Amino acid sequence: MNFAKLICIVAVSLLVCTALPAQDHADAIPVIDASKAFGEIAALPRHIREASGLATTDQKTFWTHNDGGVPILFNIDSTGRVVKSIQLNHPNAGWEDLATDKKGNLYVGGFGNNNNDKKKLKIYKINNPDGITEKVYTAEIIHFRYSDQHTFPPAPAQRNFDMDAMIALGSELYLFSKNRTEPFTGYTKIYRLPQTPGEHVATPVDSIYLGSGPM
C-alpha cells in the first residue's frame, strides 16, 4: 500500500445499515457513494515518502510508517503534522501494515515478501505506543512462517505469500496476501496466527477472489 495523501473517513454512518428480514428486502443492498464517504484533508510530510500502514490508537491521531528505510513510526494529526515519532530497534525491511487491538497494542507487520522467498517473518508488538518516552524502543516479536509454504520461492503459479495487510480480531491476527502468481489467479489468501510473541505457524483460513487482474 502507498498512501500519497492522508485519507480520512468523513461519513462513517454511510457504512452502517440496519439488518432487515431477507424475505422483505431481498434486493436491499446498500450503495455507498465513495465521493461522499472519503475526502482529502491534508498532505503528508515529505519525509513520509511511502506511507504504508495506517492505524489509530486514541481516535484523534494516526500512526504510520514508510515501507522501508529508517525504522520509525510517525504519529500524525488530522492536518498531517507529526506530533510524535518512535524509532524501533528493529530493521525496516518491508514494513507493510499496522493493526491495533482492544488492549491498545500496536502491531507492525514486517512481512513484506515481494519475492516470496523469506523463511522467517516478523510482526512487532508495541504496548501503548502513545505512552512511550524512549528514544529507541525495543518491541516484542512475533516470529512466524506459513504452514503451506515449503519452497523458497515457490513456483510462479504458487507465489501468494507476500502479505500486505493485517487486522487484529479477538486474540488473533489475520494477514491478507498480495497475489503475485503467474499466471495471475486473483485470489487474496487470509492467514491467522496468535497475537502472542514467540514462534508461530500462520495457517490459511480462507481466500477472497478480487478479480482476474492485473495484479
KEKE-3310 file (N, C-alpha, C; in steps of 0.2 Angstrom, whole numbers, plus 5000, padded with zeros to 4 digits):
npx = (5004:5002:5000:4997:4992:4985:4971:4954:4940:4925:4912:4906:4894:4888:4892:4885:4871:4854:4850:4837:4823:4826:4817:4808:4816:4825:4832:4838:4852:4864:4871:4886:4892:4907:4913:4907:4909:4923:4937:4950:4961:4973:4990:5004:5019:5035:5045:5039:5038:5033:5021:5014:5007:4993:4985:4975:4976:4971:4960:4961:4973:4984:4994:5008:5020:5035:5038:5050:5067:5072:5068:5055:5041:5028:5018:5004:4993:4976:4979:4990:5002:5016:5016:5023:5036:5043:5057:5061:5070:5073:5076:5069:5063:5054:5041:5024:5010:4999:4991:4979:4974:4961:4967:4975:4987:5000:5003:5016:5018:5030:5032:5034:5037:5041:5047:5043:5052:5056:5060:5059:5048:5041:5032:5030:5026:5019:5017:5005:5009:5007:5011:5025:5041:5054:5069:5073:5065:5062:5053:5042:5042:5034:5037:5036:5030:5023:5011:5009:5019:5033:5043:5056:5060:5042:5036:5031:5017:5012:5015:5010:5013:5016:5012:5001:4992:4984:4974:4968:4959:4949:4959:4968:4978:4975:4981:4983:4986:4996:4993:5005:5005:5009:5003:4991:4980:4970:4966:4966:4974:4970:4977:4980:4986:4992:4992:5002:5019:5033:5037:5028:5016:5008:4992:4982:4965:4955:4950:4949:4942:4947:4947:4952:4963:4974:4988)
npy = (4994:5012:5027:5041:5053:5059:5050:5052:5045:5052:5051:5040:5035:5031:5018:5010:5000:4994:4978:4969:4959:4945:4941:4951:4961:4957:4963:4974:4981:4990:5005:5013:5030:5034:5046:5054:5048:5048:5060:5071:5078:5083:5084:5073:5074:5077:5068:5057:5047:5035:5030:5017:5007:5011:5017:5020:5024:5032:5038:5051:5054:5047:5033:5029:5023:5022:5012:5006:5008:5020:5014:5020:5025:5036:5048:5056:5070:5076:5085:5082:5084:5079:5073:5065:5054:5037:5028:5012:4998:4989:4982:4990:4982:4980:4984:4983:4985:4991:4987:4987:4982:4978:4981:4991:4988:4990:4983:4980:4975:4967:4959:4960:4953:4952:4943:4931:4923:4923:4915:4917:4927:4943:4951:4965:4969:4982:4989:5001:5013:5027:5031:5029:5034:5032:5035:5026:5011:4995:4982:4968:4952:4943:4929:4920:4908:4901:4889:4882:4884:4878:4878:4890:4903:4898:4889:4900:4900:4898:4908:4917:4922:4934:4945:4959:4966:4968:4964:4965:4954:4949:4937:4935:4938:4943:4940:4947:4943:4949:4945:4937:4928:4919:4912:4925:4923:4930:4928:4933:4927:4923:4922:4916:4919:4919:4933:4933:4935:4926:4910:4905:4897:4902:4899:4896:4902:4906:4913:4927:4931:4943:4947:4946:4952:4966:4962)
npz = (5000:4997:5003:4996:5000:5016:5021:5026:5034:5032:5034:5042:5045:5033:5031:5039:5042:5045:5049:5040:5038:5027:5017:5015:5010:5000:4989:4994:4994:5001:4995:4993:4992:4987:4985:4994:5006:5008:5009:5004:5016:5020:5016:5017:5027:5018:5022:5025:5014:5008:5014:5022:5032:5042:5056:5071:5088:5099:5094:5089:5083:5070:5067:5057:5044:5034:5020:5019:5024:5036:5053:5059:5067:5064:5072:5067:5066:5061:5052:5046:5052:5061:5077:5085:5086:5085:5086:5081:5088:5077:5061:5046:5035:5024:5030:5031:5036:5049:5064:5077:5094:5106:5118:5116:5111:5098:5082:5071:5054:5048:5036:5023:5007:4993:4984:4988:4995:5008:5023:5037:5045:5053:5066:5074:5091:5100:5116:5121:5112:5113:5125:5125:5129:5127:5117:5108:5104:5109:5103:5107:5098:5086:5079:5063:5051:5036:5035:5024:5015:5007:4998:4993:4983:4979:4965:4951:4949:4962:4970:4982:4995:5000:5011:5014:5021:5037:5051:5068:5078:5090:5099:5090:5075:5058:5042:5026:5009:4995:4980:4969:4959:4944:4930:4934:4947:4955:4968:4985:4999:5016:5032:5048:5065:5082:5094:5102:5107:5101:5093:5079:5068:5054:5048:5034:5032:5024:5008:4996:4981:4971:4958:4940:4937:4931:4943)
capx = (5000:5006:4996:5000:4989:4981:4963:4950:4933:4921:4904:4906:4887:4886:4894:4881:4864:4851:4848:4830:4821:4828:4811:4805:4821:4830:4837:4840:4859:4866:4876:4890:4894:4913:4914:4904:4912:4930:4939:4957:4961:4980:4996:5009:5026:5039:5050:5035:5038:5030:5017:5011:5002:4989:4981:4974:4976:4967:4954:4962:4979:4986:5001:5010:5027:5037:5038:5057:5072:5073:5063:5052:5034:5026:5011:5001:4986:4972:4982:4996:5008:5019:5016:5027:5039:5046:5062:5061:5077:5072:5076:5063:5065:5047:5035:5018:5004:4999:4985:4978:4969:4957:4971:4980:4994:5000:5007:5019:5019:5037:5031:5035:5040:5039:5050:5040:5057:5058:5058:5057:5044:5041:5027:5032:5021:5021:5012:5003:5013:5005:5014:5032:5045:5061:5071:5073:5061:5063:5047:5041:5042:5030:5041:5031:5031:5017:5011:5008:5024:5038:5049:5058:5052:5039:5035:5027:5010:5011:5018:5005:5015:5018:5007:5001:4988:4983:4969:4968:4952:4949:4965:4972:4980:4973:4985:4980:4991:4996:4994:5010:5005:5010:4998:4988:4974:4966:4964:4970:4974:4969:4981:4978:4991:4991:4995:5007:5026:5036:5037:5021:5014:5002:4988:4977:4959:4950:4953:4945:4943:4947:4946:4956:4969:4981:4989)
capy = (5000:5018:5032:5048:5058:5056:5050:5051:5043:5058:5049:5033:5032:5028:5011:5007:4999:4990:4972:4968:4952:4944:4940:4958:4966:4953:4966:4980:4981:4997:5008:5019:5035:5035:5053:5057:5045:5050:5066:5073:5084:5085:5081:5070:5077:5074:5063:5051:5046:5029:5028:5010:5006:5017:5014:5025:5021:5036:5040:5058:5054:5041:5030:5027:5022:5021:5005:5003:5013:5021:5011:5025:5026:5043:5049:5062:5073:5076:5090:5079:5086:5074:5075:5061:5048:5032:5024:5005:4995:4983:4985:4991:4978:4978:4985:4984:4987:4992:4985:4988:4978:4982:4982:4997:4986:4991:4978:4982:4970:4966:4953:4961:4947:4953:4938:4925:4919:4923:4909:4920:4934:4945:4956:4969:4971:4988:4991:5008:5017:5034:5032:5028:5040:5030:5037:5020:5006:4988:4979:4961:4950:4938:4926:4916:4905:4899:4881:4878:4886:4873:4880:4897:4904:4893:4890:4906:4899:4897:4914:4920:4923:4941:4948:4966:4970:4965:4966:4961:4952:4944:4936:4933:4942:4940:4943:4946:4942:4952:4939:4938:4922:4919:4917:4928:4919:4935:4927:4935:4922:4925:4918:4918:4917:4922:4939:4932:4935:4919:4906:4903:4895:4905:4895:4899:4901:4907:4917:4931:4932:4950:4948:4942:4956:4964:4962)
capz = (5000:4997:5004:4994:5005:5022:5019:5032:5033:5035:5035:5044:5046:5027:5031:5044:5040:5050:5046:5040:5036:5020:5013:5013:5007:4996:4985:4998:4995:5002:4990:4996:4987:4989:4984:5000:5012:5009:5007:5006:5021:5021:5013:5022:5026:5013:5024:5025:5007:5006:5020:5020:5037:5045:5062:5076:5095:5103:5090:5087:5079:5066:5066:5050:5043:5027:5018:5020:5026:5044:5056:5063:5067:5064:5074:5064:5067:5055:5047:5043:5056:5065:5084:5089:5082:5089:5082:5084:5087:5073:5054:5042:5028:5022:5035:5026:5038:5056:5067:5084:5097:5111:5124:5115:5107:5091:5078:5064:5050:5045:5032:5015:5004:4986:4980:4991:4997:5015:5028:5043:5045:5059:5067:5080:5095:5104:5121:5122:5109:5114:5131:5125:5130:5125:5110:5104:5108:5108:5103:5107:5092:5084:5073:5060:5045:5033:5036:5017:5010:5008:4994:4994:4982:4976:4958:4949:4950:4969:4974:4986:5002:5001:5015:5013:5026:5043:5056:5075:5079:5096:5102:5084:5069:5052:5037:5019:5004:4989:4975:4964:4955:4936:4928:4940:4949:4958:4975:4991:5004:5023:5037:5055:5070:5088:5095:5107:5105:5101:5087:5077:5061:5051:5045:5030:5034:5018:5002:4993:4974:4969:4951:4936:4936:4933:4950)
cpx = (5004:5001:4999:4998:4985:4974:4960:4943:4929:4914:4904:4898:4884:4887:4890:4874:4861:4848:4840:4829:4822:4822:4808:4810:4827:4835:4839:4848:4861:4872:4879:4893:4901:4915:4912:4907:4919:4932:4946:4957:4968:4985:5001:5015:5030:5044:5045:5033:5034:5026:5013:5006:4999:4985:4980:4973:4971:4961:4955:4968:4980:4993:5002:5018:5029:5038:5045:5061:5072:5067:5059:5045:5032:5019:5009:4994:4982:4974:4988:5002:5010:5019:5020:5030:5043:5051:5062:5068:5076:5073:5070:5065:5058:5042:5029:5012:5004:4992:4985:4973:4966:4961:4975:4986:4994:5005:5009:5021:5025:5037:5031:5039:5039:5041:5047:5046:5060:5056:5056:5054:5043:5035:5029:5026:5023:5015:5011:5008:5013:5009:5022:5036:5052:5063:5071:5070:5062:5056:5047:5040:5038:5034:5036:5033:5024:5017:5011:5013:5030:5044:5050:5062:5049:5038:5030:5020:5008:5013:5012:5006:5018:5012:5007:4996:4986:4978:4970:4961:4952:4956:4970:4973:4978:4977:4982:4985:4990:4998:4999:5010:5006:5008:4994:4981:4968:4963:4969:4969:4974:4973:4979:4984:4990:4994:5000:5014:5029:5036:5031:5021:5008:4998:4983:4970:4953:4954:4948:4946:4942:4946:4952:4963:4969:4982:4989)
cpy = (5006:5024:5039:5054:5055:5056:5048:5049:5049:5057:5042:5030:5029:5021:5007:5006:4994:4984:4971:4961:4951:4944:4946:4963:4962:4957:4973:4980:4988:4999:5013:5023:5037:5042:5057:5054:5046:5057:5067:5079:5086:5081:5078:5074:5074:5068:5056:5050:5040:5026:5022:5008:5012:5014:5020:5021:5026:5040:5048:5058:5047:5040:5028:5026:5021:5013:5002:5009:5014:5018:5015:5025:5033:5043:5056:5064:5073:5081:5088:5081:5081:5077:5071:5056:5043:5028:5017:5002:4988:4986:4985:4988:4976:4979:4987:4987:4988:4989:4986:4984:4982:4984:4988:4995:4988:4986:4981:4976:4970:4960:4955:4956:4947:4946:4931:4920:4919:4918:4911:4927:4936:4950:4959:4971:4976:4989:4998:5013:5025:5036:5031:5034:5039:5033:5032:5014:4999:4984:4971:4959:4943:4935:4921:4913:4903:4891:4878:4881:4881:4874:4888:4900:4898:4894:4896:4905:4898:4903:4919:4921:4929:4945:4956:4970:4965:4968:4962:4960:4947:4943:4934:4939:4939:4944:4942:4947:4947:4947:4941:4931:4923:4912:4919:4925:4924:4933:4930:4930:4926:4920:4921:4915:4921:4929:4939:4932:4927:4916:4903:4901:4898:4900:4898:4897:4902:4911:4921:4932:4940:4952:4945:4946:4962:4965:4969)
cpz = (5000:4997:5002:4998:5011:5020:5025:5031:5036:5036:5036:5044:5039:5027:5035:5041:5045:5046:5046:5037:5028:5015:5011:5010:5004:4992:4988:4999:4996:4997:4993:4991:4990:4989:4991:5006:5013:5006:5009:5010:5022:5017:5019:5021:5021:5015:5025:5017:5004:5012:5018:5025:5039:5050:5067:5083:5099:5100:5088:5083:5075:5067:5059:5050:5036:5026:5019:5023:5034:5047:5061:5062:5068:5067:5071:5066:5061:5050:5044:5047:5061:5072:5088:5084:5087:5084:5085:5083:5083:5066:5051:5035:5025:5027:5030:5029:5046:5058:5074:5087:5102:5117:5122:5112:5100:5087:5072:5060:5046:5040:5025:5012:4997:4982:4983:4993:5004:5020:5035:5043:5052:5060:5074:5085:5100:5109:5122:5119:5111:5121:5131:5125:5128:5118:5105:5107:5105:5109:5105:5100:5091:5078:5070:5054:5042:5033:5029:5012:5012:5003:4994:4989:4979:4968:4956:4951:4957:4973:4976:4993:5003:5005:5014:5017:5032:5048:5063:5076:5085:5099:5096:5079:5063:5046:5030:5014:4998:4984:4970:4959:4947:4934:4934:4941:4952:4965:4980:4997:5011:5027:5044:5060:5076:5089:5100:5104:5105:5094:5085:5070:5059:5047:5040:5032:5029:5013:4999:4986:4973:4962:4947:4934:4932:4940:4953)
residu = (MET:ASN:PHE:ALA:LYS:LEU:ILE:CYS:ILE:VAL:ALA:VAL:SER:LEU:LEU:VAL:CYS:THR:ALA:LEU:PRO:ALA:GLN:ASP:HIS:ALA:ASP:ALA:ILE:PRO:VAL:ILE:ASP:ALA:SER:LYS:ALA:PHE:GLY:GLU:ILE:ALA:ALA:LEU:PRO:ARG:HIS:ILE:ARG:GLU:ALA:SER:GLY:LEU:ALA:THR:THR:ASP:GLN:LYS:THR:PHE:TRP:THR:HIS:ASN:ASP:GLY:GLY:VAL:PRO:ILE:LEU:PHE:ASN:ILE:ASP:SER:THR:GLY:ARG:VAL:VAL:LYS:SER:ILE:GLN:LEU:ASN:HIS:PRO:ASN:ALA:GLY:TRP:GLU:ASP:LEU:ALA:THR:ASP:LYS:LYS:GLY:ASN:LEU:TYR:VAL:GLY:GLY:PHE:GLY:ASN:ASN:ASN:ASN:ASP:LYS:LYS:LYS:LEU:LYS:ILE:TYR:LYS:ILE:ASN:ASN:PRO:ASP:GLY:ILE:THR:GLU:LYS:VAL:TYR:THR:ALA:GLU:ILE:ILE:HIS:PHE:ARG:TYR:SER:ASP:GLN:HIS:THR:PHE:PRO:PRO:ALA:PRO:ALA:GLN:ARG:ASN:PHE:ASP:MET:ASP:ALA:MET:ILE:ALA:LEU:GLY:SER:GLU:LEU:TYR:LEU:PHE:SER:LYS:ASN:ARG:THR:GLU:PRO:PHE:THR:GLY:TYR:THR:LYS:ILE:TYR:ARG:LEU:PRO:GLN:THR:PRO:GLY:GLU:HIS:VAL:ALA:THR:PRO:VAL:ASP:SER:ILE:TYR:LEU:GLY:SER:GLY:PRO:MET)
# end
